[in-house]
Amino acid sequence: MEIFKKVSEGARSITEGAKTIGKKSGDLVETTRLKMEISKLEKEMENNITALGNLVYMQYKGDEGLKEEIDRLLLSTRALESDIDEINDQIIKINPKPPACANCHEELPQNVKFCPNCGTKVPEVEKPAE
C-alpha cells in the first residue's frame, strides 16, 4: 500500500508542476503580446511626433489653419502615452518585480526572512488575493 501512496504523491507533484509550467508559459505569451502592442503604440507615437514637427515647421513658415491638427496630434500622443503606461502596469502585474533589500538593494529570493547579502531583516509582505 505504501508504494501506491508514493505513486499518488508523485503524480500529484507532477500535476502541480505541469500547472505551474502552463501558467508560466501563458504569462510569457501574454507578456509578449503586450510588449508587441507597446511597440505598435510607440511607432504610432513616433509618427505623431514626426507629423507634429512638420506641422510646427509649416506653421513657422507662415502656413495657417494648422492649430486644430496640431492639437489633435498632441491629444492623440498623450492618449498613446497613457495607453502604454496602462499596458506596462499589466505587464508588471503578470511579472511582478522581485523584492529588493531595503538596505543593500539586492534582489531577494522568495520567502526569505533575512537578506542573504547584508543580513537585514526582510519585512513580511502580504500576498494579494488571487
N, CA, C and O of each residue as an XYZ file, in Angstrom:
520
protein
N       0.810     -1.194      0.000
C       0.000      0.000      0.000
C       0.858      1.265      0.000
O       0.462      2.286     -0.561
N       2.019      1.197      0.622
C       2.904      2.354      0.712
C       3.348      2.799     -0.682
O       3.484      3.995     -0.938
N       3.569      1.853     -1.567
C       4.012      2.192     -2.923
C       2.937      2.963     -3.671
O       3.255      3.871     -4.438
N       1.662      2.618     -3.464
C       0.575      3.330     -4.126
C       0.477      4.768     -3.616
O       0.160      5.686     -4.371
N       0.754      4.946     -2.332
C       0.726      6.283     -1.749
C       1.840      7.146     -2.357
O       1.625      8.314     -2.682
N       3.031      6.555     -2.503
C       4.151      7.290     -3.095
C       3.883      7.622     -4.555
O       4.192      8.723     -5.010
N       3.312      6.677     -5.288
C       2.978      6.912     -6.699
C       1.946      8.024     -6.805
O       2.050      8.895     -7.668
N       0.957      7.994     -5.932
C      -0.088      9.012     -5.938
C       0.492     10.385     -5.631
O       0.140     11.364     -6.289
N       1.379     10.471     -4.637
C       2.019     11.744     -4.298
C       2.899     12.233     -5.446
O       2.942     13.429     -5.732
N       3.598     11.312     -6.098
C       4.429     11.683     -7.249
C       3.589     12.220     -8.387
O       3.957     13.203     -9.030
N       2.460     11.577     -8.636
C       1.568     12.039     -9.703
C       1.021     13.424     -9.376
O       0.921     14.280    -10.255
N       0.669     13.643     -8.116
C       0.171     14.950     -7.701
C       1.249     16.012     -7.899
O       0.958     17.120     -8.350
N       2.482     15.677     -7.566
C       3.595     16.609     -7.722
C       3.814     16.949     -9.193
O       4.051     18.107     -9.535
N       3.738     15.953    -10.054
C       3.901     16.170    -11.498
C       2.772     17.049    -12.029
O       3.005     17.935    -12.851
N       1.551     16.804    -11.560
C       0.403     17.591    -11.997
C       0.572     19.053    -11.602
O       0.314     19.948    -12.406
N       1.008     19.300    -10.361
C       1.229     20.668     -9.898
C       2.333     21.339    -10.719
O       2.220     22.510    -11.081
N       3.394     20.596    -11.008
C       4.478     21.131    -11.825
C       3.996     21.502    -13.221
O       4.373     22.541    -13.763
N       3.163     20.649    -13.795
C       2.621     20.920    -15.132
C       1.737     22.161    -15.109
O       1.771     22.968    -16.038
N       0.942     22.314    -14.045
C       0.091     23.503    -13.939
C       0.944     24.763    -13.847
O       0.633     25.778    -14.471
N       2.015     24.695    -13.072
C       2.904     25.844    -12.918
C       3.555     26.204    -14.246
O       3.623     27.377    -14.614
N       4.028     25.200    -14.956
C       4.656     25.442    -16.266
C       3.639     26.021    -17.233
O       3.951     26.938    -17.993
N       2.417     25.486    -17.207
C       1.362     26.001    -18.080
C       1.063     27.460    -17.798
O       0.916     28.254    -18.727
N       0.973     27.823    -16.526
C       0.699     29.210    -16.161
C       1.853     30.114    -16.581
O       1.628     31.199    -17.119
N       3.089     29.672    -16.338
C       4.243     30.494    -16.703
C       4.316     30.694    -18.217
O       4.635     31.789    -18.681
N       4.024     29.647    -18.989
C       4.072     29.807    -20.441
C       2.944     30.717    -20.911
O       3.125     31.499    -21.844
N       1.783     30.620    -20.270
C       0.679     31.524    -20.604
C       1.042     32.968    -20.286
O       0.743     33.880    -21.057
N       1.699     33.167    -19.129
C       2.147     34.514    -18.754
C       3.162     35.052    -19.756
O       3.130     36.232    -20.108
N       4.056     34.190    -20.210
C       5.068     34.602    -21.186
C       4.410     35.018    -22.498
O       4.785     36.030    -23.089
N       3.438     34.245    -22.950
C       2.730     34.578    -24.193
C       2.003     35.910    -24.044
O       2.050     36.751    -24.942
N       1.331     36.102    -22.908
C       0.597     37.346    -22.682
C       1.555     38.535    -22.588
O       1.267     39.600    -23.135
N       2.675     38.370    -21.912
C       3.667     39.440    -21.812
C       4.203     39.805    -23.190
O       4.355     40.986    -23.506
N       4.487     38.809    -24.003
C       4.984     39.062    -25.361
C       3.941     39.812    -26.184
O       4.275     40.737    -26.924
N       2.687     39.413    -26.053
C       1.605     40.081    -26.788
C       1.512     41.549    -26.356
O       1.373     42.443    -27.191
N       1.591     41.781    -25.051
C       1.511     43.154    -24.550
C       2.700     43.991    -25.012
O       2.536     45.164    -25.348
N       3.887     43.405    -25.033
C       5.068     44.140    -25.494
C       4.958     44.481    -26.983
O       5.410     45.542    -27.412
N       4.361     43.588    -27.765
C       4.149     43.883    -29.188
C       3.161     45.035    -29.341
O       3.319     45.883    -30.219
N       2.146     45.061    -28.487
C       1.174     46.152    -28.513
C       1.865     47.476    -28.170
O       1.589     48.502    -28.792
N       2.759     47.451    -27.182
C       3.512     48.654    -26.829
C       4.344     49.122    -28.018
O       4.389     50.318    -28.308
N       4.997     48.201    -28.701
C       5.813     48.570    -29.873
C       4.963     49.248    -30.938
O       5.382     50.231    -31.549
N       3.776     48.718    -31.154
C       2.862     49.299    -32.147
C       2.476     50.721    -31.730
O       2.484     51.635    -32.555
N       2.140     50.905    -30.449
C       1.751     52.225    -29.965
C       2.929     53.209    -30.012
O       2.743     54.383    -30.329
N       4.135     52.729    -29.697
C       5.313     53.588    -29.764
C       5.586     54.039    -31.201
O       5.999     55.177    -31.424
N       5.363     53.168    -32.159
C       5.556     53.536    -33.564
C       4.537     54.602    -33.968
O       4.861     55.543    -34.694
N       3.302     54.441    -33.489
C       2.271     55.438    -33.774
C       2.637     56.781    -33.134
O       2.436     57.835    -33.738
N       3.175     56.738    -31.911
C       3.631     57.968    -31.253
C       4.747     58.633    -32.055
O       4.756     59.849    -32.241
N       5.675     57.826    -32.520
C       6.784     58.346    -33.322
C       6.259     59.046    -34.573
O       6.740     60.117    -34.944
N       5.268     58.432    -35.220
C       4.665     59.041    -36.411
C       3.986     60.362    -36.061
O       4.095     61.340    -36.801
N       3.271     60.384    -34.908
C       2.611     61.619    -34.472
C       3.630     62.728    -34.232
O       3.426     63.871    -34.642
N       4.715     62.384    -33.573
C       5.728     63.394    -33.236
C       6.398     63.924    -34.506
O       6.690     65.116    -34.602
N       6.638     63.056    -35.463
C       7.195     63.499    -36.745
C       6.231     64.440    -37.447
O       6.637     65.479    -37.968
N       4.953     64.075    -37.461
C       3.945     64.921    -38.094
C       3.831     66.258    -37.363
O       3.676     67.305    -37.991
N       3.909     66.214    -36.028
C       3.864     67.456    -35.256
C       5.029     68.378    -35.629
O       4.857     69.584    -35.808
N       6.201     67.786    -35.740
C       7.368     68.583    -36.131
C       7.167     69.245    -37.477
O       7.481     70.422    -37.652
N       6.641     68.489    -38.428
C       6.398     69.059    -39.761
C       5.357     70.172    -39.708
O       5.514     71.211    -40.349
N       4.286     69.946    -38.933
C       3.235     70.967    -38.842
C       3.740     72.234    -38.160
O       3.416     73.341    -38.591
N       4.526     72.081    -37.105
C       5.070     73.252    -36.411
C       6.002     74.012    -37.346
O       5.997     75.243    -37.358
N       6.790     73.300    -38.121
C       7.685     73.971    -39.064
C       6.875     74.700    -40.136
O       7.193     75.832    -40.502
N       5.826     74.041    -40.637
C       4.974     74.684    -41.641
C       4.321     75.938    -41.058
O       4.197     76.958    -41.735
N       3.908     75.847    -39.797
C       3.306     76.995    -39.120
C       4.344     78.124    -38.966
O       4.025     79.301    -39.138
N       5.564     77.748    -38.646
C       6.660     78.714    -38.515
C       6.897     79.442    -39.841
O       7.174     80.642    -39.864
N       6.781     78.686    -40.957
C       6.991     79.293    -42.279
C       5.832     80.191    -42.699
O       5.934     80.918    -43.688
N       4.723     80.143    -41.945
C       3.626     81.053    -42.271
C       2.329     80.385    -42.671
O       1.329     81.071    -42.886
N       2.315     79.051    -42.779
C       1.062     78.368    -43.093
C       0.079     78.574    -41.946
O       0.450     78.560    -40.772
N      -1.177     78.764    -42.315
C      -2.206     78.988    -41.303
C      -3.196     77.840    -41.285
O      -3.243     77.023    -42.204
N      -3.985     77.792    -40.222
C      -5.033     76.774    -40.109
C      -4.526     75.406    -39.665
O      -5.198     74.395    -39.870
N      -3.359     75.373    -39.065
C      -2.784     74.086    -38.643
C      -3.006     73.791    -37.154
O      -2.724     72.687    -36.689
N      -3.506     74.772    -36.419
C      -3.648     74.624    -34.981
C      -4.518     73.426    -34.601
O      -4.167     72.674    -33.692
N      -5.632     73.244    -35.278
C      -6.535     72.119    -34.946
C      -5.828     70.778    -35.131
O      -5.961     69.888    -34.291
N      -5.091     70.629    -36.206
C      -4.384     69.370    -36.463
C      -3.266     69.161    -35.441
O      -3.034     68.038    -34.992
N      -2.581     70.232    -35.079
C      -1.530     70.137    -34.063
C      -2.144     69.699    -32.725
O      -1.623     68.806    -32.057
N      -3.246     70.334    -32.350
C      -3.914     69.980    -31.100
C      -4.393     68.521    -31.121
O      -4.276     67.813    -30.121
N      -4.927     68.082    -32.257
C      -5.399     66.699    -32.375
C      -4.243     65.721    -32.185
O      -4.375     64.729    -31.469
N      -3.110     66.005    -32.827
C      -1.956     65.117    -32.698
C      -1.380     65.129    -31.278
O      -0.923     64.099    -30.782
N      -1.402     66.300    -30.626
C      -0.919     66.374    -29.245
C      -1.795     65.520    -28.324
O      -1.278     64.773    -27.492
N      -3.100     65.628    -28.470
C      -4.018     64.836    -27.647
C      -3.880     63.347    -27.945
O      -3.918     62.518    -27.035
N      -3.722     63.018    -29.202
C      -3.555     61.620    -29.597
C      -2.276     61.042    -29.001
O      -2.265     59.908    -28.521
N      -1.203     61.820    -29.034
C       0.080     61.366    -28.491
C      -0.016     61.182    -26.984
O       0.517     60.213    -26.443
N      -0.686     62.094    -26.307
C      -0.874     61.967    -24.861
C      -1.685     60.699    -24.537
O      -1.366     59.988    -23.584
N      -2.718     60.424    -25.316
C      -3.533     59.222    -25.102
C      -2.695     57.957    -25.327
O      -2.845     56.975    -24.600
N      -1.818     57.982    -26.329
C      -0.944     56.833    -26.586
C       0.006     56.604    -25.413
O       0.246     55.462    -25.021
N       0.544     57.683    -24.853
C       1.415     57.554    -23.680
C       0.666     56.897    -22.524
O       1.201     56.032    -21.832
N      -0.571     57.320    -22.330
C      -1.397     56.758    -21.258
C      -1.670     55.277    -21.499
O      -1.618     54.472    -20.569
N      -1.960     54.920    -22.749
C      -2.201     53.512    -23.098
C      -0.955     52.666    -22.832
O      -1.053     51.551    -22.319
N       0.206     53.195    -23.182
C       1.461     52.471    -22.954
C       1.695     52.270    -21.460
O       2.121     51.194    -21.038
N       1.419     53.299    -20.657
C       1.574     53.173    -19.206
C       0.648     52.086    -18.645
O       1.056     51.307    -17.784
N      -0.586     52.036    -19.129
C      -1.537     51.019    -18.669
C      -1.061     49.612    -19.041
O      -1.180     48.683    -18.241
N      -0.530     49.460    -20.237
C      -0.036     48.145    -20.661
C       1.183     47.749    -19.827
O       1.322     46.587    -19.445
N       2.062     48.708    -19.546
C       3.207     48.405    -18.682
C       2.753     47.968    -17.296
O       3.359     47.077    -16.700
N       1.690     48.586    -16.774
C       1.134     48.158    -15.483
C       0.627     46.718    -15.559
O       0.800     45.948    -14.615
N       0.003     46.354    -16.676
C      -0.469     44.970    -16.861
C       0.706     44.000    -16.872
O       0.629     42.920    -16.286
N       1.784     44.382    -17.534
C       2.972     43.523    -17.591
C       3.545     43.324    -16.193
O       3.944     42.216    -15.837
N       3.587     44.389    -15.403
C       4.114     44.280    -14.040
C       3.224     43.377    -13.191
O       3.726     42.632    -12.349
N       1.909     43.434    -13.404
C       1.006     42.546    -12.659
C       1.248     41.087    -13.029
O       1.172     40.209    -12.169
N       1.536     40.822    -14.291
C       1.802     39.451    -14.740
C       3.161     38.987    -14.229
O       3.300     37.862    -13.748
N       4.153     39.851    -14.334
C       5.527     39.531    -13.941
C       6.009     40.547    -12.916
O       6.786     41.442    -13.249
N       5.558     40.419    -11.675
C       5.989     41.413    -10.685
C       7.493     41.362    -10.467
O       8.122     40.307    -10.541
N       8.041     42.527    -10.199
C       9.473     42.596     -9.933
C       9.750     41.910     -8.601
O       8.979     42.069     -7.655
N      10.833     41.154     -8.512
C      11.157     40.502     -7.244
C      11.490     41.556     -6.194
O      11.971     42.640     -6.524
N      11.232     41.237     -4.935
C      11.529     42.216     -3.887
C      13.028     42.474     -3.787
O      13.853     41.638     -4.154
N      13.347     43.658     -3.280
C      14.751     44.033     -3.097
C      14.967     44.403     -1.641
O      14.048     44.866     -0.966
N      16.165     44.201     -1.168
C      16.538     44.536      0.208
C      16.473     46.052      0.388
O      16.971     46.806     -0.448
N      15.858     46.486      1.477
C      15.744     47.913      1.765
C      17.112     48.532      2.082
O      17.306     49.735      1.910
N      18.040     47.719      2.538
C      19.352     48.220      2.942
C      20.347     48.239      1.776
O      20.917     49.281      1.457
N      20.550     47.072      1.142
C      21.590     46.982      0.104
C      21.031     46.950     -1.314
O      21.788     46.989     -2.285
N      19.717     46.881     -1.434
C      19.013     46.909     -2.731
C      19.285     45.696     -3.615
O      19.028     45.738     -4.818
N      19.796     44.627     -3.034
C      19.994     43.385     -3.779
C      18.646     42.682     -3.951
O      17.781     42.761     -3.079
N      18.478     41.999     -5.075
C      17.266     41.222     -5.318
C      17.201     40.071     -4.318
O      18.191     39.379     -4.079
N      16.009     39.878     -3.736
C      15.841     38.852     -2.711
C      15.182     37.604     -3.279
O      14.266     37.703     -4.096
N      15.639     36.434     -2.857
C      14.940     35.206     -3.220
C      13.567     35.192     -2.540
O      13.333     35.936     -1.587
N      12.670     34.348     -3.034
C      11.336     34.235     -2.459
C      11.398     33.701     -1.035
O      12.233     32.857     -0.711
N      10.500     34.206     -0.185
C      10.257     33.691      1.165
C      11.480     33.699      2.073
O      11.634     32.786      2.884
N      12.353     34.696      1.966
C      13.479     34.782      2.891
C      13.111     35.732      4.029
O      12.321     36.658      3.846
N      13.683     35.497      5.183
C      13.428     36.345      6.343
C      14.545     37.369      6.538
O      14.344     38.414      7.155
N      15.739     37.049      5.996
C      16.879     37.948      6.090
C      17.563     38.021      4.730
O      17.589     37.042      3.985
N      18.107     39.173      4.419
C      18.825     39.355      3.155
C      20.092     38.499      3.178
O      20.889     38.606      4.110
N      20.288     37.649      2.162
C      21.483     36.817      2.130
C      22.768     37.623      1.869
O      23.871     37.117      2.078
N      22.625     38.866      1.416
C      23.788     39.697      1.125
C      24.271     40.469      2.356
O      25.461     40.462      2.670
N      23.332     41.141      3.057
C      23.750     42.010      4.172
C      23.161     41.605      5.518
O      23.572     42.133      6.552
N      22.204     40.675      5.524
C      21.646     40.187      6.777
C      20.500     41.006      7.340
O      20.016     40.708      8.433
N      20.051     42.030      6.624
C      18.942     42.861      7.096
C      17.656     42.034      7.119
O      17.389     41.257      6.202
N      16.859     42.214      8.185
C      15.583     41.511      8.295
C      14.650     42.012      7.201
O      14.531     43.216      6.970
N      13.997     41.080      6.541
C      13.073     41.404      5.456
C      11.663     41.474      6.044
O      11.199     40.504      6.644
N      10.972     42.613      5.880
C       9.606     42.696      6.412
C       8.688     41.731      5.673
O       8.856     41.495      4.476
N       7.723     41.180      6.387
C       6.772     40.255      5.771
C       5.868     41.024      4.827
O       5.398     42.118      5.139
N       5.633     40.430      3.666
C       4.791     41.067      2.652
C       3.517     40.257      2.552
O       3.548     39.033      2.434
N       2.371     40.972      2.602
C       1.102     40.281      2.452
C       0.926     39.897      0.990
O       1.169     40.693      0.083
N       0.497     38.657      0.786
C       0.261     38.189     -0.582
C      -1.107     38.650     -1.022
O      -2.074     38.530     -0.269
N      -1.206     39.188     -2.259
C      -2.515     39.632     -2.754
C      -3.435     38.446     -3.004
O      -2.981     37.377     -3.411
N      -4.720     38.635     -2.763
C      -5.701     37.574     -3.027
C      -5.825     37.378     -4.514
O      -5.860     38.348     -5.270
N      -5.893     36.137     -4.944
C      -5.990     35.855     -6.370
C      -7.415     35.760     -6.806
O      -7.686     35.525     -7.983
